[in-house]
Amino acid sequence: MNETALADLLALLPIPGPPAGEGQVAAFLRKQCSKLGISDKEIVHDNAQAQSEYGGEVGNLIVRIGGDRPGPRLLFSTHMDTVPDAVGCRPRLDRAANRIVNDAPGKALGGDNRLGCAVLLHLARTLLARNGDHPPVTLVFFIQEEVGLVGARGLDLALLGDPQPAMCFNWDGGRVDQFVNKVIGSERFTIDITGIAAHAGGRPAAGVSAAVIAAHAIAELDREGWHGRIAQRDGVGTANVGIMQGGQGSNVVMPALHILAEARSHDPAFRRQIIARWQAAFRAATAGVTNQDGQRGSVAFGPGPTYEAFALEEDEPVVQHMLAAARQCAIDATLVSNDGGMDANWIVAHGIPAVTIGAGQRQVHTADEWIDLTDFDKACELAVALAIG
């Protein structure tokens, strides 16, 4: 086990950094890169937070490391944010089991994706020790991955270095021997239902409940197989209600309800079909719920963060480079498809082929999350092999 990389990881895990609140994580990473001898002009932030629906403390952190070897610039990326439930985690090193566990009940650990941050710090430390004996490398630490890959969407390509990177290795996921070369596309969308307020005790029949409209629509979608795992004649995918916000009090018929939902599919046309079916269900439910005077509510739809699916074939140079490095590190690698969405979706959309690698994340986003340090150690070794061969 590389003890310096392990120390970096243990220092990173407790730093709070939910989406749009990554400032402290970025400050830690900047300080470590400066200590390694990387000049301040090569450690920069873009302005990705300005295009974010969520605002934010900082943009993506970009670190450029020059190299004297000929060859294309390589991009290594990860994300700084964790799910909000990881704020307040208490990581504990269990050397006997060779893992990191969490002593904070009910909290996620934040291995997704402080593991990636530690891997990239290890890579930077190794490259700086080689005094230029490597190709040029750029590291990117993204913001706001957990809320729809928002930081990667807003990446300033002009800051990556000249020439632009030819390929990217993105650190996220789980197992170090599973390389993600195909990722699903996702589209988040909003549903805003307007009902009619009325006193829930004195005049309930005068109201139109936004909650009842939503209940009718969601029940129909679930009954007909358009909620959760979807397998219809025209395709497969998933759909989910993620957030519902509404109501003024228990004594008021709910006058408004805001919903954030999502649809996923590897087929963009089928994803649009899912959304169209949802919109039809909510329109029908709105038309079908009336008050005592025959009045109805209304519904409106809006867009949310979206990213497109991609698939890289095994003969792509980035995939071949990854598989060659895996063989060098004695990793029995497999290529896998992922249905979760990763920063690689936007990296590919920006024109840079990207493969995603895990670093030991296990049961992420849950109170049972833990970190496999055998995988983490191998991930650090693999990052170096990718950069220098």
C-alpha positions in Angstrom: 0.0 0.0 0.0 1.3 3.5 -0.9 1.1 5.2 2.4 1.3 8.7 1.0 -1.7 8.1 -1.3 -3.5 6.5 1.6 -2.8 9.6 3.7 -4.2 11.8 1.0 -7.4 9.8 0.8 -7.9 9.8 4.6 -7.4 13.6 4.6 -9.8 14.1 1.7 -12.7 12.0 2.9 -13.9 14.2 5.8 -13.7 17.5 3.9 -17.3 18.6 3.2 -18.0 19.0 -0.5 -21.6 18.5 -1.6 -22.6 19.6 -5.1 -22.0 23.4 -5.4 -20.1 23.3 -2.1 -16.7 22.0 -3.3 -14.6 25.0 -2.3 -12.8 23.4 0.7 -12.0 20.3 -1.4 -10.6 22.4 -4.2 -8.5 24.4 -1.7 -7.0 21.2 -0.3 -6.1 19.9 -3.8 -4.6 23.3 -4.9 -2.4 23.3 -1.8 -1.2 19.8 -2.4 -0.4 20.5 -6.0 1.5 23.7 -5.1 3.5 21.7 -2.5 4.6 19.3 -5.3 6.1 22.2 -7.2 3.4 22.9 -9.8 3.3 26.6 -10.5 0.2 28.6 -9.7 -0.3 29.6 -13.4 -0.7 25.8 -14.2 -3.3 25.4 -11.4 -6.5 27.2 -12.6 -10.3 27.1 -12.2 -12.7 27.6 -15.0 -16.0 29.3 -14.6 -18.3 26.2 -14.8 -20.3 27.3 -11.8 -21.6 30.2 -13.8 -23.5 27.9 -16.1 -24.8 25.7 -13.3 -28.5 25.6 -12.3 -27.1 25.3 -8.7 -24.6 28.2 -8.6 -21.5 27.1 -6.7 -18.4 28.2 -4.8 -15.8 27.3 -7.5 -15.5 26.0 -11.0 -13.7 22.9 -12.2 -10.1 22.7 -11.0 -7.6 22.2 -13.8 -3.9 21.2 -13.3 -1.5 21.2 -16.2 1.7 19.2 -15.9 4.2 19.6 -18.7 6.2 16.7 -20.1 9.2 16.3 -22.4 8.2 13.0 -24.0 6.7 13.3 -27.5 3.1 12.1 -27.8 -0.4 13.3 -27.3 -1.5 15.2 -24.1 -3.4 12.8 -21.8 -6.3 13.9 -19.6 -7.1 12.4 -16.2 -10.3 13.4 -14.5 -12.5 12.8 -11.5 -15.0 14.8 -9.5 -14.7 16.6 -6.2 -18.3 16.5 -5.0 -19.9 13.8 -2.9 -23.6 13.1 -2.3 -24.8 15.4 0.5 -25.3 12.4 2.9 -21.4 12.1 3.0 -21.1 15.4 4.8 -20.2 14.5 8.4 -18.7 11.1 7.6 -16.0 9.7 10.0 -13.7 7.4 8.0 -11.7 4.8 9.9 -8.8 2.7 8.5 -9.3 -1.0 9.1 -5.8 -2.4 8.2 -6.8 -6.0 9.1 -9.5 -6.0 6.4 -7.5 -3.6 4.2 -10.4 -1.2 3.8 -11.8 2.1 5.0 -15.1 2.1 6.8 -17.4 4.8 8.2 -18.0 5.3 11.9 -20.8 7.9 11.3 -24.2 6.1 11.5 -26.5 6.8 8.6 -23.9 8.7 6.6 -22.3 7.8 3.2 -18.5 7.7 3.2 -17.8 9.9 0.1 -15.5 7.3 -1.6 -17.4 8.5 -4.7 -15.4 10.3 -5.5 -12.6 11.3 -3.1 -10.9 8.1 -4.2 -10.5 9.6 -7.7 -9.1 12.8 -6.2 -6.5 10.7 -4.3 -5.6 8.7 -7.4 -5.0 11.9 -9.4 -2.9 13.4 -6.5 -0.8 10.2 -6.5 -0.3 10.5 -10.3 0.7 14.2 -10.0 3.3 13.3 -7.3 4.7 10.5 -9.4 5.0 12.7 -12.5 6.7 15.6 -10.7 9.3 13.2 -9.4 10.2 12.2 -12.9 11.3 15.7 -13.9 9.5 15.7 -17.3 10.1 12.1 -18.3 6.5 11.7 -19.4 4.1 13.1 -22.0 2.1 16.3 -21.1 -0.7 15.6 -18.7 -3.8 17.5 -17.6 -5.8 16.7 -14.5 -9.4 17.9 -14.1 -11.3 17.8 -10.8 -14.9 18.4 -11.7 -17.6 20.0 -9.7 -21.3 19.0 -9.4 -21.1 15.5 -10.9 -23.7 14.2 -8.5 -26.5 16.5 -9.8 -26.3 15.7 -13.5 -22.6 16.1 -14.6 -23.0 19.9 -14.5 -19.4 20.7 -14.0 -18.2 18.5 -16.9 -20.9 20.1 -19.1 -19.4 23.5 -18.5 -15.7 22.5 -18.9 -13.6 25.3 -20.5 -11.7 23.3 -23.1 -9.3 26.2 -23.7 -7.8 25.7 -20.3 -6.8 22.0 -20.8 -3.5 22.8 -22.6 -2.2 23.0 -26.1 -2.6 20.7 -27.9 -6.0 19.5 -26.5 -5.9 16.1 -24.9 -6.3 13.2 -27.3 -7.9 10.8 -24.8 -9.2 10.8 -21.2 -9.1 8.4 -18.3 -11.9 9.2 -15.9 -11.8 7.9 -12.3 -15.2 7.0 -10.9 -17.4 3.9 -10.5 -16.4 0.9 -8.4 -14.1 -1.9 -9.3 -10.6 -1.3 -10.7 -10.9 -4.2 -13.2 -14.1 -2.9 -14.8 -13.5 -0.3 -17.5 -16.6 1.6 -18.6 -16.7 2.2 -22.4 -20.4 2.6 -22.8 -22.6 4.9 -20.6 -26.3 5.6 -20.7 -27.9 9.0 -21.5 -30.1 10.8 -19.0 -32.5 13.7 -19.2 -33.9 15.3 -16.1 -37.1 17.3 -16.5 -39.4 19.3 -14.2 -43.2 19.0 -13.8 -44.9 21.9 -12.2 -48.5 21.3 -11.2 -50.8 24.2 -10.3 -54.0 23.3 -8.4 -56.5 25.4 -6.5 -56.1 26.2 -2.9 -59.0 25.8 -0.5 -59.5 25.3 3.2 -58.9 21.5 3.8 -61.5 21.4 6.6 -64.2 23.9 5.7 -64.2 23.8 1.9 -62.1 20.9 0.6 -64.4 20.3 -2.4 -63.6 23.8 -3.6 -60.0 22.9 -4.1 -58.0 21.0 -6.7 -55.1 19.2 -5.1 -51.8 19.2 -7.0 -50.9 16.1 -5.0 -53.9 14.2 -6.2 -53.1 15.1 -9.8 -49.5 13.8 -9.3 -50.8 10.6 -7.6 -53.1 9.8 -10.5 -50.4 10.4 -13.1 -47.7 8.4 -11.3 -50.0 5.5 -10.5 -50.9 5.3 -14.2 -47.3 5.4 -15.3 -46.3 2.7 -12.8 -49.3 0.5 -13.8 -48.4 0.7 -17.5 -44.7 0.0 -17.0 -43.4 3.6 -17.6 -41.9 4.1 -14.1 -38.8 2.4 -12.7 -37.3 -0.2 -15.0 -38.9 0.2 -18.4 -39.2 -2.5 -21.1 -41.5 -1.5 -23.9 -41.9 -2.6 -27.5 -39.8 0.4 -28.7 -37.0 0.2 -26.2 -35.7 -0.1 -22.7 -34.7 2.5 -20.1 -35.7 3.8 -16.6 -37.7 6.7 -15.2 -38.0 8.1 -11.7 -39.5 10.8 -9.6 -36.6 12.1 -7.6 -37.9 15.2 -5.8 -41.4 16.4 -4.9 -41.9 19.8 -3.2 -45.2 21.4 -2.4 -47.8 22.4 0.1 -48.4 25.2 2.5 -49.9 23.4 5.5 -52.1 20.4 6.4 -55.1 22.7 6.4 -54.8 23.9 2.8 -55.6 21.8 -0.3 -52.2 21.6 -2.0 -52.1 24.5 -4.6 -48.8 23.7 -6.2 -46.3 20.8 -6.6 -42.9 20.9 -8.1 -41.4 17.6 -9.3 -37.9 16.8 -10.6 -37.9 13.5 -12.6 -35.5 11.8 -15.0 -35.6 9.4 -17.9 -32.6 7.2 -19.0 -31.9 5.1 -22.0 -29.0 4.3 -24.3 -31.4 5.2 -27.2 -32.0 8.9 -27.3 -35.3 8.4 -29.3 -36.7 6.1 -26.7 -35.7 8.5 -23.9 -37.7 11.2 -25.6 -40.6 8.7 -25.9 -40.4 8.1 -22.1 -40.7 11.8 -21.4 -43.5 12.2 -23.9 -45.4 9.4 -22.2 -44.9 11.1 -18.8 -46.1 14.4 -20.1 -49.2 12.8 -21.5 -50.0 11.1 -18.2 -49.7 14.3 -16.2 -51.8 16.2 -18.8 -54.5 13.5 -18.6 -54.5 13.5 -14.8 -54.7 17.3 -14.7 -57.7 17.2 -17.0 -59.4 14.5 -14.9 -59.3 16.2 -11.5 -61.9 18.9 -10.9 -63.4 20.7 -8.0 -67.1 21.1 -7.2 -67.4 24.0 -9.7 -65.8 22.0 -12.5 -62.5 23.9 -12.4 -59.2 22.2 -13.2 -55.6 22.8 -12.4 -52.7 23.1 -14.9 -49.4 21.5 -15.6 -46.1 22.8 -17.1 -42.9 21.0 -18.1 -39.3 22.2 -18.1 -35.9 20.9 -18.9 -33.2 19.8 -16.5 -29.5 18.7 -16.8 -29.1 16.3 -19.7 -26.3 14.2 -21.0 -26.1 12.0 -24.0 -25.2 8.3 -24.2 -22.0 7.1 -25.8 -20.3 3.8 -26.8 -16.6 3.4 -27.6 -15.6 0.3 -29.5 -12.8 -2.0 -28.3 -10.5 -0.9 -31.1 -10.6 2.8 -30.1 -7.1 4.1 -29.2 -8.2 5.1 -25.7 -9.6 1.7 -25.0 -6.6 -0.1 -26.4 -4.3 2.2 -24.3 -6.3 1.3 -21.2 -6.2 -2.4 -21.9 -2.5 -2.4 -22.5 -1.9 -0.5 -19.2 -4.1 -3.0 -17.4 -2.0 -5.9 -18.7 1.1 -4.2 -17.5 -0.4 -4.0 -14.0 -1.7 -7.6 -14.1 -5.3 -6.4 -14.0 -7.7 -8.8 -15.7 -9.9 -6.1 -17.1 -13.4 -6.3 -18.6 -15.3 -3.7 -20.6 -18.7 -2.8 -19.2 -21.7 -0.7 -19.9 -22.9 1.7 -17.2 -26.5 2.9 -16.6 -25.5 5.6 -14.0 -24.1 8.5 -16.0 -20.5 9.8 -15.5 -18.5 12.9 -16.3 -17.2 10.8 -19.3 -20.6 11.5 -21.0 -19.7 15.1 -21.4 -16.0 14.6 -21.9 -16.9 12.5 -25.0 -19.4 15.1 -26.1 -16.6 17.7 -25.9 -14.7 15.6 -28.4 -12.3 13.7 -26.1 -12.7 9.9 -26.1 -13.0 8.8 -22.4 -13.0 5.5 -20.5 -14.0 5.4 -16.8 -12.2 3.3 -14.2 -13.2 2.5 -10.6 -10.8 2.9 -7.7 -12.3 0.7 -5.0 -15.7 2.4 -4.3 -18.2 -0.1 -2.8 -21.9 0.4 -1.9 -21.7 4.1 -2.8 -24.3 6.7 -1.7 -25.4 4.4 1.2 -24.8 4.2 4.9 -23.0 0.9 4.2 -20.4 2.4 2.0 -16.8 1.2 2.3 -13.5 1.4 0.4 -11.5 -1.5 -0.9 -7.9 -0.5 -0.5 -6.5 -3.3 -2.6 -8.4 -1.8 -5.5 -7.3 1.7 -4.6 -3.6 0.7 -4.5 -4.0 -1.0 -7.9 -5.8 2.1 -9.3 -2.9 4.3 -8.3 -0.5 1.9 -10.1 -2.8 1.9 -13.2 -2.9 5.7 -13.4 0.9 5.8 -13.5 1.1 3.1 -16.1 -1.4 5.0 -18.3 0.6 8.2 -18.1 4.2 6.8 -18.5 3.8 3.3 -19.8 
